[in-house]
């Protein structure tokens, strides 16, 4: 394996490791389904059906991973979810 191939492989591994963060949305007794769905569509660019499925999973399972990506990409999205009154964190 050449030096260039090794560097490319290392960069790909670093890229994949950097995308291992997730925004986890948690259930609460405050927000309506419509608010959660609308917020997921607006903030995370979910399709309506995807947002509805996430809201149902959160309701019945207590939490759901709603977005995956790098920490820097997820931070403003998570902040917007929190500003909208939802319970979320980046893991």
N, CA, C and O atoms as a GROMACS GRO file, in nm:
protein
  364
    1UNK      N    1   0.085  -0.117   0.000
    1UNK     CA    2   0.000   0.000   0.000
    1UNK      C    3   0.090   0.124   0.000
    1UNK      O    4   0.183   0.135   0.080
    2UNK      N    5   0.060   0.216  -0.089
    2UNK     CA    6   0.142   0.337  -0.101
    2UNK      C    7   0.108   0.435   0.012
    2UNK      O    8   0.008   0.420   0.082
    3UNK      N    9   0.193   0.534   0.028
    3UNK     CA   10   0.172   0.636   0.130
    3UNK      C   11   0.042   0.712   0.104
    3UNK      O   12  -0.031   0.744   0.198
    4UNK      N   13   0.014   0.742  -0.020
    4UNK     CA   14  -0.108   0.814  -0.056
    4UNK      C   15  -0.231   0.731  -0.019
    4UNK      O   16  -0.328   0.784   0.035
    5UNK      N   17  -0.226   0.602  -0.048
    5UNK     CA   18  -0.339   0.514  -0.014
    5UNK      C   19  -0.359   0.507   0.137
    5UNK      O   20  -0.472   0.505   0.184
    6UNK      N   21  -0.250   0.502   0.212
    6UNK     CA   22  -0.259   0.498   0.359
    6UNK      C   23  -0.323   0.626   0.412
    6UNK      O   24  -0.409   0.621   0.500
    7UNK      N   25  -0.281   0.739   0.359
    7UNK     CA   26  -0.337   0.868   0.402
    7UNK      C   27  -0.485   0.875   0.368
    7UNK      O   28  -0.565   0.921   0.450
    8UNK      N   29  -0.522   0.831   0.249
    8UNK     CA   30  -0.662   0.831   0.208
    8UNK      C   31  -0.745   0.741   0.299
    8UNK      O   32  -0.856   0.778   0.338
    9UNK      N   33  -0.692   0.626   0.333
    9UNK     CA   34  -0.762   0.533   0.421
    9UNK      C   35  -0.780   0.595   0.560
    9UNK      O   36  -0.887   0.584   0.620
   10UNK      N   37  -0.675   0.658   0.612
   10UNK     CA   38  -0.684   0.722   0.743
   10UNK      C   39  -0.788   0.835   0.742
   10UNK      O   40  -0.861   0.852   0.840
   11UNK      N   41  -0.793   0.911   0.634
   11UNK     CA   42  -0.890   1.019   0.624
   11UNK      C   43  -1.032   0.965   0.620
   11UNK      O   44  -1.123   1.022   0.681
   12UNK      N   45  -1.053   0.854   0.549
   12UNK     CA   46  -1.185   0.794   0.544
   12UNK      C   47  -1.228   0.743   0.682
   12UNK      O   48  -1.343   0.760   0.721
   13UNK      N   49  -1.136   0.682   0.755
   13UNK     CA   50  -1.167   0.634   0.890
   13UNK      C   51  -1.201   0.751   0.981
   13UNK      O   52  -1.299   0.744   1.056
   14UNK      N   53  -1.122   0.860   0.976
   14UNK     CA   54  -1.150   0.978   1.056
   14UNK      C   55  -1.285   1.038   1.021
   14UNK      O   56  -1.358   1.083   1.109
   15UNK      N   57  -1.317   1.039   0.894
   15UNK     CA   58  -1.445   1.092   0.848
   15UNK      C   59  -1.560   1.010   0.904
   15UNK      O   60  -1.659   1.065   0.951
   16UNK      N   61  -1.548   0.878   0.899
   16UNK     CA   62  -1.652   0.790   0.950
   16UNK      C   63  -1.667   0.803   1.101
   16UNK      O   64  -1.779   0.805   1.152
   17UNK      N   65  -1.557   0.811   1.172
   17UNK     CA   66  -1.562   0.826   1.317
   17UNK      C   67  -1.628   0.958   1.354
   17UNK      O   68  -1.704   0.964   1.451
   18UNK      N   69  -1.602   1.062   1.280
   18UNK     CA   70  -1.660   1.193   1.307
   18UNK      C   71  -1.809   1.198   1.287
   18UNK      O   72  -1.875   1.288   1.339
   19UNK      N   73  -1.865   1.104   1.213
   19UNK     CA   74  -2.009   1.103   1.186
   19UNK      C   75  -2.086   1.015   1.284
   19UNK      O   76  -2.204   0.987   1.263
   20UNK      N   77  -2.021   0.972   1.390
   20UNK     CA   78  -2.086   0.880   1.484
   20UNK      C   79  -2.168   0.948   1.591
   20UNK      O   80  -2.214   0.882   1.684
   21UNK      N   81  -2.189   1.077   1.582
   21UNK     CA   82  -2.273   1.147   1.678
   21UNK      C   83  -2.418   1.141   1.634
   21UNK      O   84  -2.449   1.137   1.515
   22UNK      N   85  -2.508   1.142   1.734
   22UNK     CA   86  -2.651   1.139   1.706
   22UNK      C   87  -2.721   1.239   1.795
   22UNK      O   88  -2.681   1.262   1.909
   23UNK      N   89  -2.827   1.299   1.742
   23UNK     CA   90  -2.917   1.376   1.828
   23UNK      C   91  -3.023   1.277   1.877
   23UNK      O   92  -3.091   1.211   1.798
   24UNK      N   93  -3.036   1.269   2.007
   24UNK     CA   94  -3.138   1.185   2.069
   24UNK      C   95  -3.250   1.276   2.118
   24UNK      O   96  -3.226   1.370   2.193
   25UNK      N   97  -3.371   1.248   2.076
   25UNK     CA   98  -3.488   1.322   2.119
   25UNK      C   99  -3.558   1.240   2.226
   25UNK      O  100  -3.580   1.120   2.209
   26UNK      N  101  -3.594   1.306   2.337
   26UNK     CA  102  -3.656   1.237   2.450
   26UNK      C  103  -3.802   1.275   2.464
   26UNK      O  104  -3.845   1.384   2.426
   27UNK      N  105  -3.878   1.182   2.520
   27UNK     CA  106  -4.019   1.204   2.546
   27UNK      C  107  -4.037   1.304   2.660
   27UNK      O  108  -3.955   1.310   2.751
   28UNK      N  109  -4.144   1.380   2.654
   28UNK     CA  110  -4.182   1.467   2.764
   28UNK      C  111  -4.335   1.472   2.769
   28UNK      O  112  -4.403   1.423   2.679
   29UNK      N  113  -4.385   1.530   2.874
   29UNK     CA  114  -4.531   1.540   2.891
   29UNK      C  115  -4.582   1.679   2.854
   29UNK      O  116  -4.694   1.715   2.889
   30UNK      N  117  -4.501   1.756   2.784
   30UNK     CA  118  -4.534   1.895   2.756
   30UNK      C  119  -4.574   1.918   2.611
   30UNK      O  120  -4.676   1.981   2.584
   31UNK      N  121  -4.494   1.868   2.518
   31UNK     CA  122  -4.512   1.901   2.376
   31UNK      C  123  -4.613   1.809   2.308
   31UNK      O  124  -4.622   1.690   2.337
   32UNK      N  125  -4.688   1.868   2.216
   32UNK     CA  126  -4.786   1.791   2.139
   32UNK      C  127  -4.715   1.720   2.024
   32UNK      O  128  -4.604   1.756   1.985
   33UNK      N  129  -4.783   1.618   1.971
   33UNK     CA  130  -4.729   1.548   1.854
   33UNK      C  131  -4.708   1.646   1.740
   33UNK      O  132  -4.605   1.642   1.672
   34UNK      N  133  -4.805   1.734   1.718
   34UNK     CA  134  -4.795   1.829   1.607
   34UNK      C  135  -4.674   1.920   1.622
   34UNK      O  136  -4.605   1.948   1.524
   35UNK      N  137  -4.647   1.966   1.743
   35UNK     CA  138  -4.532   2.052   1.766
   35UNK      C  139  -4.401   1.977   1.738
   35UNK      O  140  -4.311   2.030   1.674
   36UNK      N  141  -4.392   1.855   1.788
   36UNK     CA  142  -4.271   1.775   1.765
   36UNK      C  143  -4.251   1.750   1.616
   36UNK      O  144  -4.141   1.768   1.564
   37UNK      N  145  -4.356   1.710   1.548
   37UNK     CA  146  -4.349   1.682   1.405
   37UNK      C  147  -4.309   1.807   1.327
   37UNK      O  148  -4.218   1.803   1.244
   38UNK      N  149  -4.377   1.918   1.355
   38UNK     CA  150  -4.346   2.043   1.285
   38UNK      C  151  -4.202   2.087   1.309
   38UNK      O  152  -4.135   2.136   1.218
   39UNK      N  153  -4.154   2.069   1.432
   39UNK     CA  154  -4.017   2.109   1.466
   39UNK      C  155  -3.915   2.021   1.395
   39UNK      O  156  -3.814   2.071   1.347
   40UNK      N  157  -3.940   1.889   1.388
   40UNK     CA  158  -3.849   1.799   1.319
   40UNK      C  159  -3.843   1.830   1.170
   40UNK      O  160  -3.736   1.822   1.109
   41UNK      N  161  -3.956   1.865   1.112
   41UNK     CA  162  -3.958   1.902   0.970
   41UNK      C  163  -3.879   2.031   0.948
   41UNK      O  164  -3.798   2.041   0.856
   42UNK      N  165  -3.903   2.129   1.034
   42UNK     CA  166  -3.839   2.260   1.018
   42UNK      C  167  -3.689   2.255   1.049
   42UNK      O  168  -3.608   2.306   0.971
   43UNK      N  169  -3.652   2.194   1.160
   43UNK     CA  170  -3.513   2.198   1.207
   43UNK      C  171  -3.426   2.092   1.140
   43UNK      O  172  -3.314   2.121   1.097
   44UNK      N  173  -3.478   1.970   1.131
   44UNK     CA  174  -3.397   1.858   1.082
   44UNK      C  175  -3.422   1.822   0.937
   44UNK      O  176  -3.363   1.728   0.884
   45UNK      N  177  -3.510   1.897   0.872
   45UNK     CA  178  -3.547   1.871   0.732
   45UNK      C  179  -3.604   1.731   0.711
   45UNK      O  180  -3.583   1.671   0.606
   46UNK      N  181  -3.675   1.680   0.811
   46UNK     CA  182  -3.741   1.551   0.796
   46UNK      C  183  -3.862   1.566   0.704
   46UNK      O  184  -3.924   1.672   0.698
   47UNK      N  185  -3.893   1.460   0.634
   47UNK     CA  186  -4.022   1.454   0.564
   47UNK      C  187  -4.129   1.437   0.672
   47UNK      O  188  -4.100   1.391   0.783
   48UNK      N  189  -4.252   1.474   0.642
   48UNK     CA  190  -4.360   1.467   0.741
   48UNK      C  191  -4.376   1.326   0.798
   48UNK      O  192  -4.393   1.310   0.919
   49UNK      N  193  -4.371   1.224   0.712
   49UNK     CA  194  -4.387   1.086   0.758
   49UNK      C  195  -4.273   1.046   0.849
   49UNK      O  196  -4.296   0.981   0.951
   50UNK      N  197  -4.150   1.082   0.814
   50UNK     CA  198  -4.034   1.051   0.897
   50UNK      C  199  -4.046   1.118   1.034
   50UNK      O  200  -4.019   1.056   1.136
   51UNK      N  201  -4.087   1.244   1.036
   51UNK     CA  202  -4.104   1.317   1.161
   51UNK      C  203  -4.214   1.252   1.247
   51UNK      O  204  -4.200   1.242   1.368
   52UNK      N  205  -4.322   1.210   1.184
   52UNK     CA  206  -4.430   1.144   1.256
   52UNK      C  207  -4.383   1.012   1.317
   52UNK      O  208  -4.416   0.981   1.432
   53UNK      N  209  -4.306   0.935   1.241
   53UNK     CA  210  -4.254   0.808   1.293
   53UNK      C  211  -4.159   0.831   1.410
   53UNK      O  212  -4.164   0.758   1.509
   54UNK      N  213  -4.075   0.932   1.400
   54UNK     CA  214  -3.985   0.965   1.512
   54UNK      C  215  -4.064   1.006   1.635
   54UNK      O  216  -4.033   0.964   1.747
   55UNK      N  217  -4.168   1.087   1.616
   55UNK     CA  218  -4.251   1.130   1.729
   55UNK      C  219  -4.318   1.010   1.796
   55UNK      O  220  -4.328   1.005   1.918
   56UNK      N  221  -4.364   0.915   1.716
   56UNK     CA  222  -4.426   0.795   1.773
   56UNK      C  223  -4.325   0.711   1.850
   56UNK      O  224  -4.354   0.661   1.958
   57UNK      N  225  -4.205   0.696   1.793
   57UNK     CA  226  -4.101   0.621   1.863
   57UNK      C  227  -4.065   0.688   1.995
   57UNK      O  228  -4.049   0.620   2.097
   58UNK      N  229  -4.053   0.818   1.995
   58UNK     CA  230  -4.022   0.892   2.118
   58UNK      C  231  -4.132   0.870   2.220
   58UNK      O  232  -4.105   0.847   2.338
   59UNK      N  233  -4.256   0.876   2.176
   59UNK     CA  234  -4.370   0.860   2.266
   59UNK      C  235  -4.373   0.720   2.328
   59UNK      O  236  -4.392   0.707   2.449
   60UNK      N  237  -4.355   0.618   2.247
   60UNK     CA  238  -4.368   0.481   2.297
   60UNK      C  239  -4.240   0.421   2.354
   60UNK      O  240  -4.246   0.336   2.443
   61UNK      N  241  -4.124   0.464   2.305
   61UNK     CA  242  -3.996   0.408   2.351
   61UNK      C  243  -3.922   0.501   2.448
   61UNK      O  244  -3.828   0.459   2.515
   62UNK      N  245  -3.964   0.626   2.454
   62UNK     CA  246  -3.900   0.721   2.544
   62UNK      C  247  -3.791   0.804   2.480
   62UNK      O  248  -3.754   0.910   2.532
   63UNK      N  249  -3.739   0.758   2.368
   63UNK     CA  250  -3.634   0.832   2.297
   63UNK      C  251  -3.618   0.778   2.156
   63UNK      O  252  -3.665   0.669   2.124
   64UNK      N  253  -3.551   0.858   2.073
   64UNK     CA  254  -3.526   0.818   1.935
   64UNK      C  255  -3.409   0.898   1.881
   64UNK      O  256  -3.400   1.019   1.903
   65UNK      N  257  -3.319   0.831   1.809
   65UNK     CA  258  -3.212   0.901   1.738
   65UNK      C  259  -3.274   0.964   1.614
   65UNK      O  260  -3.325   0.893   1.528
   66UNK      N  261  -3.268   1.096   1.605
   66UNK     CA  262  -3.338   1.164   1.496
   66UNK      C  263  -3.245   1.218   1.388
   66UNK      O  264  -3.290   1.252   1.278
   67UNK      N  265  -3.115   1.227   1.418
   67UNK     CA  266  -3.021   1.280   1.319
   67UNK      C  267  -2.882   1.231   1.354
   67UNK      O  268  -2.844   1.227   1.471
   68UNK      N  269  -2.805   1.195   1.253
   68UNK     CA  270  -2.668   1.148   1.269
   68UNK      C  271  -2.576   1.238   1.189
   68UNK      O  272  -2.610   1.284   1.080
   69UNK      N  273  -2.459   1.264   1.245
   69UNK     CA  274  -2.362   1.347   1.174
   69UNK      C  275  -2.247   1.386   1.263
   69UNK      O  276  -2.229   1.330   1.371
   70UNK      N  277  -2.171   1.482   1.218
   70UNK     CA  278  -2.059   1.531   1.299
   70UNK      C  279  -2.114   1.620   1.410
   70UNK      O  280  -2.224   1.675   1.398
   71UNK      N  281  -2.038   1.633   1.518
   71UNK     CA  282  -2.082   1.715   1.630
   71UNK      C  283  -2.108   1.859   1.585
   71UNK      O  284  -2.208   1.920   1.623
   72UNK      N  285  -2.016   1.911   1.504
   72UNK     CA  286  -2.030   2.050   1.459
   72UNK      C  287  -2.156   2.071   1.375
   72UNK      O  288  -2.216   2.178   1.379
   73UNK      N  289  -2.194   1.970   1.299
   73UNK     CA  290  -2.315   1.977   1.217
   73UNK      C  291  -2.441   1.969   1.304
   73UNK      O  292  -2.540   2.036   1.277
   74UNK      N  293  -2.436   1.886   1.408
   74UNK     CA  294  -2.553   1.861   1.491
   74UNK      C  295  -2.578   1.966   1.598
   74UNK      O  296  -2.692   1.986   1.639
   75UNK      N  297  -2.474   2.034   1.643
   75UNK     CA  298  -2.487   2.129   1.753
   75UNK      C  299  -2.593   2.237   1.727
   75UNK      O  300  -2.678   2.258   1.814
   76UNK      N  301  -2.591   2.305   1.612
   76UNK     CA  302  -2.696   2.408   1.592
   76UNK      C  303  -2.836   2.348   1.579
   76UNK      O  304  -2.934   2.411   1.618
   77UNK      N  305  -2.845   2.228   1.525
   77UNK     CA  306  -2.976   2.162   1.516
   77UNK      C  307  -3.029   2.129   1.654
   77UNK      O  308  -3.146   2.153   1.683
   78UNK      N  309  -2.943   2.074   1.739
   78UNK     CA  310  -2.984   2.039   1.875
   78UNK      C  311  -3.023   2.166   1.952
   78UNK      O  312  -3.121   2.164   2.027
   79UNK      N  313  -2.950   2.271   1.934
   79UNK     CA  314  -2.982   2.398   2.000
   79UNK      C  315  -3.120   2.449   1.955
   79UNK      O  316  -3.197   2.499   2.037
   80UNK      N  317  -3.149   2.436   1.828
   80UNK     CA  318  -3.280   2.479   1.776
   80UNK      C  319  -3.392   2.394   1.834
   80UNK      O  320  -3.500   2.444   1.865
   81UNK      N  321  -3.367   2.264   1.850
   81UNK     CA  322  -3.467   2.176   1.911
   81UNK      C  323  -3.492   2.217   2.056
   81UNK      O  324  -3.606   2.223   2.101
   82UNK      N  325  -3.384   2.244   2.128
   82UNK     CA  326  -3.397   2.287   2.268
   82UNK      C  327  -3.470   2.421   2.276
   82UNK      O  328  -3.554   2.440   2.364
   83UNK      N  329  -3.437   2.513   2.186
   83UNK     CA  330  -3.505   2.643   2.184
   83UNK      C  331  -3.655   2.629   2.156
   83UNK      O  332  -3.735   2.712   2.199
   84UNK      N  333  -3.692   2.523   2.085
   84UNK     CA  334  -3.833   2.497   2.055
   84UNK      C  335  -3.903   2.425   2.170
   84UNK      O  336  -4.022   2.395   2.163
   85UNK      N  337  -3.828   2.398   2.277
   85UNK     CA  338  -3.889   2.334   2.395
   85UNK      C  339  -3.882   2.185   2.398
   85UNK      O  340  -3.941   2.122   2.487
   86UNK      N  341  -3.811   2.124   2.303
   86UNK     CA  342  -3.798   1.979   2.301
   86UNK      C  343  -3.680   1.937   2.389
   86UNK      O  344  -3.590   2.017   2.417
   87UNK      N  345  -3.680   1.811   2.432
   87UNK     CA  346  -3.571   1.757   2.512
   87UNK      C  347  -3.482   1.674   2.421
   87UNK      O  348  -3.524   1.571   2.368
   88UNK      N  349  -3.359   1.718   2.403
   88UNK     CA  350  -3.267   1.650   2.311
   88UNK      C  351  -3.124   1.668   2.359
   88UNK      O  352  -3.093   1.762   2.432
   89UNK      N  353  -3.038   1.577   2.315
   89UNK     CA  354  -2.895   1.590   2.341
   89UNK      C  355  -2.817   1.520   2.232
   89UNK      O  356  -2.871   1.436   2.160
   90UNK      N  357  -2.691   1.556   2.221
   90UNK     CA  358  -2.602   1.494   2.124
   90UNK      C  359  -2.520   1.388   2.196
   90UNK      O  360  -2.457   1.415   2.298
   91UNK      N  361  -2.522   1.267   2.143
   91UNK     CA  362  -2.441   1.158   2.197
   91UNK      C  363  -2.345   1.112   2.092
   91UNK      O  364  -2.266   1.020   2.117
   0.00000   0.00000   0.00000
